[in-house]
Amino acid sequence: MNAILNNWEYMISGLRYTFALALVGIVGSFLFGCVLATLRLSPYLPVRLAAKAFIELVRSVPLLLFIFFTYFLMTELGYNVSAFVSGSIALAVFTSVYVAEIIRSGILGVHPGHVEAARASGLSYLQTMRYVVLPQAVRRMMPSLSSEFIMLVKETSLVSVIGVQEFYTRVSITNARVLVHPFELLAFAAVVYFCICFVLSLIARRYELRSDI
């Protein structure tokens, strides 16, 4: 217990990087996921195939490898970005391919009759998407999106491999320094991640109940 108390401030301060990585990853993956889902639903076959190829390519690579690849690709292209920026990009892009499939499934799950009725009533394509398709699709997507974003929070610990000083990295450094209390420190890290994910699950569940999902 002393190992935790003596290094409490150092380890907990890493949470600001964990939360920042999660926030950038969630916002970035949602925006890029919307773009990819739109491309996947494009009426043009080459666009659909290109989007599908990108999604399948990223999904076939382990996240750990993708983080390394993004980090070294940035350097190779001449971009002088920090490990935090590189890790954020990797998390956002990697998660976006899963988000894109969730959004695409949500949109395709809307009954075609609702779309036809909206168009027959005089709504344009964009108005149909805004007032008919997306409100129904978002309610269908919420449980899957919540699970994906909670998973992303846990995956922020993987960017420790490129040296980002987030929470888990600091726990590992503390563990390497004190050496004699690995179970206590790892259990402490597990409890912190559990608390974060549990709170997020409650928030998501509350939103789903309010939306009557």
Disulfide bonds with the S-S distance in Angstrom:
none
